[in-house]
């Protein structure tokens, strides 16, 4: 199968493989982006035989015969993108098939569908890659993993490629932001997981309201169309499920996209189903969280409280407004401590992930957006819950701001600098601070904190505008979060877009 460079002004940054030879396994997953296939990467030959995995060969091989550059370039990295979630840790070796020289090793831990990974390419390997292609095989892991191959409509960057920098190009922050903006509007940043997708939707919609650029609104509508159609019922699905012809809402942590849906289409039947879901799960203290796990999480301020507030504003529902405020206040009671913020607490009161950067991001972003959505409502109907929520936002913002590092970012555990800067959580915290200033909840001094964070985040953009330096999803527990492991993460791009919009940046 062949593919060609995507039609972008920056297409010279990518050298795509133009042919593939892969084991003939059937992809067990569900949805992949239009225009793509999923090809398998299997263990090394001895493991392949031991596991009795059928296929056309022991390694997946990509060829670059027709894709060599026509101008002097510096080959930076080799990238692959996964077609489905990986629930554990695997290693994928990239090597020269004929000379057997190792190019590098992809260290892949708990990857999600459509997550891209990259490894640096030594200049001494480049001629061999053009001549021999690239082989891929598992050196850790016993089951085949799947990567994307093909040419999507506006996400061709998911195909295996080399990132190359033409020697005549200057990759300044301005140029990187232009590429960031392009990817943000494309399907590169569409997530199948609801909380991830919601981060991107908020960024796009904020930029639309900030700039009145209709292309952001088009992107929002394209995302919502996919979100609403994504009702497969699998654990990877994002949108509202359909059972027996009726829309049913999903678990609380995946309901973030409904906030933007409420602004675009407040009478959509999924909104009504979601409200029913919330009231069915409401506890005595007004909090809403998943009955299956019986664990309350900080994410719920952002993924549940904020959508409640957005829907309350769209539908003029006093009851939903108070329910939204209760999501913050109930979590304040369960998760806030003198030492900071915990991510979650179980029914026995056991709390974990103290001062995780993204716990702060979810808590502060949710609080800021609840207050913003309900500001007009509170002026019409003064409410003690609202006043208490505003005080809690200021209290938490002061603590979070005090833990900002000199580089403008926050450590992955904000009270432990040894864990290293974390771009995703930092973008979320800074966005909350900037929103707080913009809407009059925080003093102007907090804006400089957000500006410093913006400058720090620019250093984590790849030459083609993707955000790196983000800690992986927390499936690997606190040990993985403290390990220094970092990834490219489109969700983080959504959070950075929210910050940019709140600061009035021109992307």
HURA-V190517 format. One record per backbone hydrogen bond with DSSP energy under -0.5 kcal/mol. NH is the residue of the N-H (numbers start at 1). CO is the residue of the C=O. If there is no record, write none. Layout:
{{NH & CO} {NH & CO}}
This chain:
{{8 & 6} {11 & 8} {13 & 10} {14 & 11} {15 & 162} {16 & 14} {17 & 160} {18 & 63} {19 & 63} {21 & 61} {25 & 23} {36 & 33} {37 & 149} {39 & 37} {39 & 147} {40 & 23} {41 & 145} {44 & 138} {47 & 44} {48 & 44} {49 & 45} {50 & 46} {51 & 47} {52 & 48} {52 & 49} {53 & 48} {54 & 52} {60 & 136} {61 & 21} {62 & 134} {63 & 19} {67 & 64} {74 & 165} {75 & 73} {76 & 74} {76 & 163} {77 & 163} {78 & 119} {79 & 161} {80 & 117} {82 & 115} {83 & 146} {84 & 146} {86 & 111} {87 & 85} {90 & 108} {91 & 140} {92 & 106} {93 & 91} {93 & 137} {94 & 104} {95 & 135} {96 & 101} {97 & 95} {100 & 96} {103 & 94} {104 & 94} {106 & 92} {107 & 105} {108 & 90} {108 & 106} {109 & 107} {110 & 88} {114 & 82} {115 & 112} {117 & 80} {119 & 78} {121 & 76} {122 & 120} {125 & 122} {126 & 122} {126 & 123} {129 & 125} {130 & 126} {131 & 127} {132 & 128} {133 & 128} {133 & 129} {134 & 62} {135 & 95} {136 & 60} {137 & 93} {138 & 42} {139 & 91} {140 & 91} {145 & 41} {147 & 39} {148 & 81} {149 & 37} {151 & 35} {153 & 34} {158 & 155} {159 & 156} {160 & 148} {161 & 79} {162 & 15} {163 & 77} {164 & 13} {164 & 162} {165 & 74} {166 & 164} {167 & 72} {169 & 166} {171 & 169} {172 & 170} {176 & 172} {177 & 173} {178 & 174} {179 & 175} {180 & 176} {181 & 177} {182 & 178} {183 & 179} {184 & 180} {185 & 181} {186 & 182} {186 & 183} {189 & 183} {189 & 186} {190 & 187} {191 & 189} {197 & 193} {198 & 194} {199 & 195} {200 & 196} {201 & 197} {202 & 198} {203 & 199} {204 & 200} {205 & 201} {206 & 202} {207 & 203} {208 & 204} {209 & 205} {210 & 206} {211 & 207} {212 & 208} {214 & 212} {216 & 213} {217 & 213} {218 & 214} {219 & 215} {220 & 216} {221 & 217} {222 & 218} {223 & 219} {224 & 220} {225 & 221} {226 & 222} {227 & 223} {228 & 224} {229 & 225} {230 & 226} {231 & 229} {237 & 234} {239 & 230} {241 & 248} {242 & 231} {243 & 246} {246 & 243} {248 & 241} {254 & 251} {255 & 252} {258 & 255} {259 & 256} {261 & 257} {262 & 258} {263 & 259} {263 & 260} {264 & 260} {265 & 261} {268 & 265} {271 & 268} {272 & 268} {273 & 269} {274 & 270} {275 & 271} {276 & 272} {277 & 273} {278 & 274} {279 & 275} {280 & 276} {281 & 277} {282 & 278} {283 & 287} {286 & 283} {289 & 281} {294 & 290} {295 & 290} {296 & 345} {298 & 343} {300 & 297} {301 & 298} {302 & 298} {302 & 299} {303 & 299} {304 & 300} {305 & 300} {306 & 301} {308 & 304} {309 & 305} {310 & 306} {311 & 307} {312 & 308} {313 & 309} {314 & 310} {315 & 311} {316 & 312} {317 & 312} {318 & 316} {321 & 317} {322 & 318} {323 & 319} {324 & 320} {325 & 321} {326 & 322} {327 & 323} {327 & 324} {328 & 324} {329 & 325} {330 & 326} {331 & 327} {332 & 328} {333 & 329} {334 & 330} {335 & 331} {336 & 331} {336 & 332} {337 & 340} {340 & 337} {342 & 335} {343 & 352} {343 & 353} {344 & 352} {345 & 296} {346 & 350} {349 & 346} {352 & 344} {355 & 341} {356 & 353} {357 & 412} {359 & 356} {360 & 356} {361 & 357} {362 & 358} {363 & 359} {364 & 360} {365 & 361} {366 & 362} {367 & 363} {368 & 364} {369 & 365} {370 & 366} {371 & 367} {372 & 368} {373 & 369} {374 & 370} {375 & 372} {378 & 374} {379 & 375} {380 & 376} {381 & 377} {387 & 383} {388 & 384} {389 & 385} {390 & 386} {391 & 387} {392 & 388} {393 & 389} {394 & 390} {395 & 391} {396 & 392} {397 & 393} {398 & 394} {399 & 395} {400 & 396} {401 & 397} {402 & 398} {403 & 399} {403 & 400} {404 & 401} {405 & 409} {408 & 405} {412 & 420} {414 & 355} {414 & 412} {416 & 413} {419 & 416} {420 & 417} {422 & 410} {423 & 469} {426 & 422} {427 & 423} {428 & 424} {429 & 425} {430 & 426} {431 & 427} {432 & 428} {433 & 429} {434 & 430} {435 & 431} {436 & 432} {437 & 433} {438 & 434} {439 & 435} {440 & 437} {441 & 436} {442 & 436} {446 & 443} {447 & 444} {448 & 444} {448 & 445} {449 & 445} {450 & 446} {451 & 447} {452 & 448} {453 & 449} {454 & 450} {455 & 451} {456 & 452} {457 & 453} {458 & 454} {459 & 455} {459 & 456} {460 & 457} {461 & 458} {462 & 466} {465 & 462} {468 & 460} {468 & 466} {470 & 487} {476 & 473} {477 & 474} {480 & 476} {481 & 477} {482 & 478} {483 & 480} {484 & 481} {485 & 480} {487 & 470} {488 & 116} {489 & 467} {492 & 489} {493 & 489} {494 & 490} {495 & 491} {496 & 492} {497 & 493} {498 & 494} {499 & 495} {500 & 496} {501 & 497} {502 & 498} {503 & 499} {504 & 501} {505 & 500} {507 & 505}}
